[in-house]
Amino acid sequence: MPHDWLISALQQQVECYRRLAKLAGVQHEHVQRNDAEGLLEVLARRQEELDRIEALDRTVAPLTRGWPRNAGELDPQTRATAEQLLGETRLLLEQITAADLNDTMVLQQRKLSVSQEIRHTAAARQVNRRYAAAAYAPPQSSMDLHR
């Protein structure tokens, strides 16, 4: 097969995307547990996988960019294998993107909740200050002693 390098690179990409999908699941667990340290570790591992994918993409991109035209240059078995691998990559990417979107929504909701708590706490402090000022202020006489 003259395009063994293509199949090898696409297989390596699929493996990277499979690892990314697993890491997306681990990420979701950390998001659900509100574990910032664990989340940062997972994000670092995800970045490593993305760097690998980027390097592999530089190898396969010249052929995959113009896929319909370039696929015709491949023998039928290589083309079928490459299309199967590209299809799996697309499915994994969709799965990862959906998981990330879900985690983003959870984090945004948590951010809104914290923001509301902060506003509520600030309002409660203001009420307490006003109450303290009114309760402990020197009494003002309602009688006019100057008359």
C-alpha positions in Angstrom: 0.0 0.0 0.0 1.6 3.3 -1.1 -0.4 5.3 1.5 0.5 3.3 4.6 1.6 6.5 6.2 -1.9 8.0 5.9 -3.6 5.0 7.5 -1.0 5.0 10.3 -1.5 8.7 11.0 -5.3 8.4 10.9 -5.2 5.5 13.3 -3.0 7.4 15.7 -5.4 10.4 15.5 -8.3 8.1 16.3 -6.4 6.8 19.3 -5.8 10.4 20.4 -9.5 11.2 20.1 -10.4 8.1 22.0 -8.2 9.2 24.8 -9.7 12.7 24.6 -13.2 11.2 24.9 -12.1 9.3 28.0 -10.6 12.5 29.4 -13.8 14.3 28.7 -15.6 11.8 31.0 -13.0 12.3 33.7 -13.4 16.0 33.3 -17.1 15.7 33.7 -16.6 13.9 37.0 -14.3 16.7 38.3 -16.8 19.3 37.2 -19.7 17.5 39.0 -17.5 17.2 42.2 -16.4 20.9 41.9 -12.8 19.6 42.0 -10.8 22.5 40.5 -7.4 20.9 41.0 -8.5 17.6 39.3 -10.1 19.6 36.5 -6.8 21.5 35.8 -4.9 18.2 35.7 -7.4 16.8 33.1 -7.2 19.9 31.0 -3.4 19.7 30.9 -3.6 16.0 29.8 -6.2 17.0 27.2 -3.9 19.7 25.9 -1.1 17.1 25.4 -3.5 15.0 23.3 -4.5 18.1 21.3 -0.8 18.8 20.6 -0.4 15.2 19.3 -3.5 15.6 17.1 -2.2 18.8 15.7 1.2 17.2 14.8 -0.6 14.3 13.1 -3.0 16.7 11.4 0.0 18.4 9.7 0.8 15.1 8.2 -2.6 14.1 6.9 -4.1 17.6 6.2 -2.7 17.9 2.6 -4.6 14.7 1.7 -7.7 15.1 3.8 -8.4 18.8 2.9 -9.4 18.0 -0.6 -10.7 14.6 0.4 -13.3 13.9 -2.4 -10.7 14.7 -5.0 -7.7 13.1 -3.3 -9.6 10.0 -2.2 -9.8 9.0 -5.9 -6.1 8.6 -5.9 -6.2 5.9 -3.3 -6.7 2.2 -3.9 -10.2 1.1 -2.8 -9.1 -0.7 0.4 -7.0 2.3 1.6 -9.8 4.7 0.8 -12.4 2.6 2.7 -10.1 2.3 5.7 -9.3 6.0 5.7 -13.0 6.9 5.4 -13.8 4.6 8.3 -11.1 6.2 10.4 -12.2 9.8 9.4 -15.8 8.8 10.3 -14.8 7.5 13.7 -12.8 10.7 14.3 -15.9 12.8 13.5 -18.1 10.8 15.8 -15.6 11.0 18.7 -15.2 14.8 18.1 -19.0 15.2 18.2 -19.1 13.2 21.5 -16.3 15.3 23.0 -17.8 18.6 21.9 -21.2 17.6 23.4 -19.6 16.6 26.7 -17.7 19.9 26.8 -20.8 21.9 26.1 -22.6 20.1 28.9 -19.7 20.9 31.3 -19.6 24.5 30.1 -23.3 24.8 30.9 -22.8 23.3 34.4 -19.9 25.7 35.1 -21.9 28.7 33.8 -24.8 27.8 36.0 -22.5 27.4 39.0 -21.0 30.8 38.2 -24.5 32.4 38.1 -25.4 30.8 41.4 -22.2 32.1 43.1 -22.9 35.5 41.6 -26.4 35.5 43.1 -25.1 34.4 46.5 -22.5 37.3 46.4 -25.2 39.8 45.6 -27.5 38.4 48.3 -24.7 38.5 50.9 -23.8 42.1 49.9 -27.5 43.1 50.3 -27.7 41.3 53.7 -24.6 43.2 54.9 -26.1 46.5 53.8 -29.3 45.7 55.7 -27.3 44.7 58.8 -25.3 48.0 58.7 -28.5 50.0 58.4 -30.1 48.2 61.2 -27.0 48.6 63.4 -26.8 52.3 62.6 -30.5 52.7 63.5 -30.4 50.6 66.6 -27.2 52.0 68.1 -27.3 55.6 66.9 -27.8 58.2 69.6 -31.5 58.8 70.2 -32.9 61.8 68.6 -35.5 63.6 70.6 -38.7 64.3 69.0 -39.3 67.3 71.3 -38.1 70.7 70.1 -36.3 72.2 73.1 -35.7 75.5 71.4 -39.2 76.8 71.6 
